[in-house]
């Protein structure tokens, strides 16, 4: 029962993925329309500057990569997580390069941060941690405590043996 539960994406991650897919698809269609259909009006409005058109083309390519990453995450592939977050970093760099730092960049962090939180909760599903590493009997904190406690005991034993050998030399 519990094994089947961990194989699902979960409602939060699924919701954020669908929202991201919808926003990216709408953005991609709008950029496509402004690049290829309204190209004359775009060049006249920007006074022949190709920078706006190149910005839109770069954004279109990045949005395609984001959509591919979302589809790979929906199919539970680890490479999809990397693709999505690398594309999100590229989106933010592209926004900063085009228009500088402004308040809208903060809003572009909302969905990727939510995605990171939900993926972190399902890290076992994507293979970021093995489900056999932790068991129900021992938690990571208990193991870390035991390891640190044994390290302290061994370190104390080494120090005490060195003190005895130094005190024997002095006598």
N, C-alpha and C positions, 0 to 999 in steps of 0.2 A: 504493500500500500504506500509506504513512504518513498519507495524507489520510483513509483509512477508519479508521485507528486513532485519530485525534484526534476523530472524530465520536461516539465512544462515551462514555458517562458514566464508565466505569471501575468496577472491582469495589468499591473503597473507598467511593466516593460512592454507588453503588447500594445497598450494604449499609447505610450510615448513613441513607439516605433511607427504606429499607424499615423499619428499626428505628424511625425517627421516626414513620413512618406507622402502625406497629403500636401504639406507645406512645400516640400522639395519639388513635387510634381507640378503644383501650381506655379511656383517660381520658375521652373524650367520652361513651362509653356509660355509664360509672360516674357521671359528673356528671348525665347525662340521667336515669338511674335515681333518683339521690338528689334531684333537683329535682322531677321530675314524678310519680314513683310513691310515694316515701316523704316527700311534702311535709308531711303531718300530723305524722309522727314527727320530722321535721326542725324544724318550728316549735315543737313541744313541747320538744325537746332544747335549742334555742337560746332558749327562753323568749319566743318570739314576735319575736325580733330579726330584722328583714329583712336585716341586713348579711351574714349568712352566705349567704342565698339570692342576694343580689345579687352577692356574690363568686363563687359558683358559676356564675351566669348570665354574668358577664363572662368567667370562665375558659372556659366553653363556647363563647362567641363567638370568643375568641382561638384556641381549639383548632381551630375550624372554619377560621379564617384560616390557621393553620399547615398544616392538611391541604390547603387550596387551594394554598398556596405549594409544598408538597412535590409535588403533582400537576403544577404548572406547571414545577417544576425537572425532574421526570421527562420532561416534554415539551420540555425544553431551551429554556425561555423565560427571558429576562433578568428580566422582571417577577416571576417566581417567586422569584428570589434575593432581590430587595428585599422582597417580601411575607413571605417566611419570616423574614428577619432582623428586620424591623420587628415582626412578631408575637412573635419571641423576646424582643425588648426589652420589649414589652408584657407578656409572661408574667412576666419578672423584676420589672418595676415593680409588677405586680399582686401578686406574692408578697411584695415588700417592704412594700407598702401594707397588706396584710392581716395579715401576721405579723411584720413587722420583719426586721432582718438576723439571719440564723442560718446554720448550717453547710450546710443543705440547698440554699441558693442556689448554693453552689460546685458541687454535683452537677448543677444545671440548666445549667451552662456547658459540660459535657463534650460533649454531642452538637452544640450549635451551633459550638463551636470545631473539632471534627472536620469538621463540614460546611464551615466556612470554609476549612479547610486543603485539603480535597478540591476545593472549587469554585475555589480559587486555582490549583490545578494544572490545572484544566480551564477557566481563564478565557477562553481562546480560543473554546471551544465556546459560551459564553454571550454572546460578543460584547464582553467587557470589554477585549480587545486584539485588534488585527487581526493575522491570521497573515501578512499581507504586510509588516508593519512590521519584523519581524525576519527575517533570512535565515540560511541555514546558514553563509554566508561571514563575516558580521560579527555579533558579539554586541552586546548593549546596552552592556556595559562597554567594549568597544572603541570604539563610537561615542561614548560619553560621554568617554572618554579623548581621542579626536581632537578633539572639540568643546572640551574644557577646554584642550587643548594649543594649539589655534588661538587661543583666547581669550587665553591667557597670552602667546603670541607677538605678537598684535595689541596687547595692553596694554603689553608691553615696548617695542614699536616706537613707540607713542604717547608713552610716557614718555621714551624716548631722543630723539625728535624735539623734545619740549618742553625737554629739558635743553640740546640744541644751540641752540635758539632763545633760551633764557635766557642761555646763555654768550655768544652772539653779541651780545646786548643789553648785557651787562656790558662787553665789549671795546669 
